[in-house]
Amino acid sequence: MTCDQKVTYCRSVDAVFKALADPTRRSLLDELFREDGQTLSALEARFDITRFAVMKHLKQLEEAGLVVTRRRGREKLHFLNPVPIRLVHDRWVSKYAEPWAAALSGLKSRLESPMQKVFEIYIRTTPERLWEAITDPEIRSKYNFGARVTSDWTPGSRYEMSSPGAPGPLGEGENLEVDPPRRLVQSMVALWSDEVKSEGTSRVTWEIEPVGDSCRLTVTHDQLREGANDELYGGWPMILSGLKTWLETGQKLTTPGSLLYG
């Protein structure tokens, strides 16, 4: 990791810890953990503080990357983004306090809203290199639990997720939209267990936006049924953390489960 990358990472860690230091902001995250995708009015109703105060707390959580917003008609919805917590856990906290870190990272693993799951992360790379890391089977296997994703990456084509270390295909689907290096929309059928296979088809959208010398990657996993098995979306924070680590440092994550099929 270069000096500039270390400075950027330290600032992001500082922002996460500063955001988590306030009990009201932690309570807001708890509310979004309980029910993801809430409006400002819904969140305000659960706190004995002014609407303006709730807005200020949400803004700080957004600046730390812990909350992501999406417009739905006239409403602005707020989603818990566990990726920064996963990064803190993987790169720093786990070295000193693994039991505490495991409890903290639980924020990311049991999100049960039937609406959609939104994950956002900033990566110091180019859109072209990020697109390659998403679509190249060899690179994908370095951060996607050791699994490859193969396809010809044309609209309407099929893709398959597999690994030599797995007893069979791990997933499959259709490439619904392919717009390199900006946007990829895919249907997804998970196959790694009978439990997730029974959940049927959901949808994953990858959106890449250049920001200075970096990219903002937003992954939206939606069309999930109410009460869907959290294995379908609970792995995204580790996958995206691994993607960022690989592109910025050339190293793999070695946290438990990160190379499940590697």
LUMPA-50178 format. One record per residue (C-alpha): y, x, z. Coordinates in steps of 0.02 Angstrom, whole numbers, padded with zeros to 5 digits, always signed. Layout:
N
YXZ ...
//
This chain:
262
+00000+00000+00000 +00171+00070-00049 +00320+00083+00070 +00404-00067-00015 +00245-00170+00002 +00231-00125+00186 +00412-00178+00216 +00383-00344+00125 +00223-00376+00222 +00302-00337+00390 +00445-00456+00353 +00323-00595+00309 +00225-00565+00469 +00386-00569+00570 +00434-00734+00489 +00265-00812+00531 +00269-00756+00713 +00451-00812+00732 +00407-00983+00662 +00256-00999+00776 +00353-00945+00931 +00438-01115+00950 +00333-01254+01031 +00414-01391+00925 +00370-01300+00765 +00192-01276+00826 +00186-01462+00863 +00246-01500+00687 +00104-01395+00618 -00016-01488+00733 +00048-01652+00661 +00019-01592+00484 -00151-01527+00537 -00189-01702+00601 -00120-01789+00446 -00067-01684+00298 +00067-01737+00172 +00189-01827+00288 +00370-01875+00252 +00518-01818+00358 +00535-01995+00428 +00352-01999+00481 +00367-01830+00568 +00534-01875+00649 +00457-02030+00727 +00335-01922+00825 +00467-01814+00910 +00602-01852+01038 +00732-01748+00946 +00858-01786+00809 +00816-01799+00626 +00928-01648+00594 +00831-01544+00721 +00665-01590+00638 +00739-01541+00470 +00793-01371+00539 +00621-01337+00611 +00537-01388+00447 +00655-01274+00350 +00605-01125+00456 +00421-01167+00434 +00450-01177+00245 +00539-01009+00245 +00389-00933+00334 +00274-01011+00205 +00184-01117+00335 +00241-01282+00258 +00247-01326+00073 +00338-01479+00006 +00298-01589-00144 +00392-01736-00220 +00301-01900-00246 +00421-02024-00320 +00570-02033-00203 +00472-01962-00057 +00464-01780-00006 +00295-01740+00071 +00259-01594+00188 +00093-01502+00184 +00022-01373+00303 -00005-01207+00212 -00128-01100+00312 -00123-00950+00194 +00007-00848+00293 -00096-00871+00452 -00250-00813+00357 -00155-00658+00298 -00097-00616+00474 -00275-00637+00535 -00356-00534+00398 -00232-00389+00391 -00172-00368+00568 -00224-00481+00711 -00412-00467+00689 -00405-00282+00732 -00345-00322+00907 -00395-00497+00956 -00535-00569+00850 -00576-00718+00964 -00392-00770+00972 -00373-00744+00784 -00525-00850+00748 -00450-00993+00847 -00283-00972+00759 -00359-00967+00586 -00446-01131+00629 -00283-01212+00574 -00336-01178+00395 -00517-01228+00399 -00525-01411+00448 -00387-01500+00353 -00448-01678+00327 -00312-01773+00234 -00377-01880+00091 -00220-01847-00012 -00215-01669-00072 -00214-01490-00010 -00074-01373-00061 -00084-01184-00037 +00059-01065-00080 +00069-00877-00079 +00184-00741-00147 +00103-00593-00232 +00190-00437-00295 +00125-00435-00473 +00163-00501-00647 +00113-00674-00711 +00001-00592-00841 -00092-00487-00715 -00110-00635-00597 -00179-00743-00738 -00303-00606-00780 -00359-00597-00598 -00391-00785-00598 -00487-00791-00762 -00577-00623-00773 -00755-00639-00700 -00763-00461-00632 -00594-00469-00545 -00627-00645-00482 -00786-00589-00395 -00687-00463-00292 -00596-00599-00193 -00692-00762-00227 -00834-00736-00101 -00916-00621-00228 -00934-00761-00357 -00888-00748-00542 -00806-00887-00643 -00850-00881-00829 -00771-00981-00971 -00685-00962-01139 -00529-01033-01055 -00482-01160-01188 -00429-01341-01153 -00582-01451-01135 -00702-01306-01114 -00828-01288-00974 -00827-01157-00837 -00962-01104-00715 -00955-01014-00549 -01107-00907-00510 -01167-00749-00426 -01325-00643-00437 -01336-00660-00248 -01341-00850-00252 -01498-00955-00279 -01414-01056-00418 -01245-01105-00491 -01108-01119-00360 -00993-01235-00456 -00942-01302-00625 -00809-01404-00709 -00692-01428-00857 -00531-01338-00901 -00413-01487-00917 -00253-01388-00952 -00241-01205-01001 -00065-01133-01018 -00070-00944-00988 +00006-00866-00889 +00084-01018-00805 -00035-01161-00769 -00220-01196-00760 -00292-01367-00714 -00479-01387-00685 -00600-01519-00630 -00720-01452-00500 -00896-01497-00445 -00959-01390-00300 -01144-01347-00309 -01174-01221-00170 -01256-01352-00057 -01322-01530-00068 -01183-01586+00050 -01040-01528-00061 -01129-01579-00221 -01133-01758-00159 -00942-01757-00147 -00928-01769-00337 -00780-01711-00441 -00611-01653-00376 -00467-01562-00462 -00387-01390-00439 -00217-01342-00512 -00156-01162-00518 +00032-01140-00547 +00113-00969-00572 +00301-00946-00559 +00385-00776-00574 +00505-00736-00431 +00593-00568-00452 +00459-00433-00456 +00330-00553-00383 +00246-00718-00420 +00232-00878-00320 +00056-00946-00339 +00029-01127-00289 -00147-01198-00285 -00161-01387-00267 -00333-01460-00232 -00329-01649-00250 -00430-01802-00300 -00529-01776-00140 -00608-01928-00062 -00557-01981+00113 -00655-01877+00239 -00719-01756+00107 -00823-01609+00166 -00699-01472+00216 -00807-01339+00133 -00728-01398-00030 -00554-01336+00016 -00572-01237+00178 -00605-01074+00086 -00442-01070-00012 -00342-00970+00118 -00471-00831+00118 -00484-00832-00073 -00296-00821-00095 -00280-00689+00040 -00413-00588-00049 -00323-00611-00216 -00159-00548-00142 -00245-00402-00057 -00334-00350-00217 -00181-00359-00329 -00065-00271-00207 -00182-00139-00135 -00336-00129-00247 -00446-00162-00095 -00566-00302-00050 -00558-00406+00108 -00703-00370+00224 -00679-00514+00345 -00833-00620+00386 -00876-00730+00237 -00757-00646+00115 -00902-00571+00017 -01028-00707+00051 -01113-00688-00118 -01060-00508-00149 
//
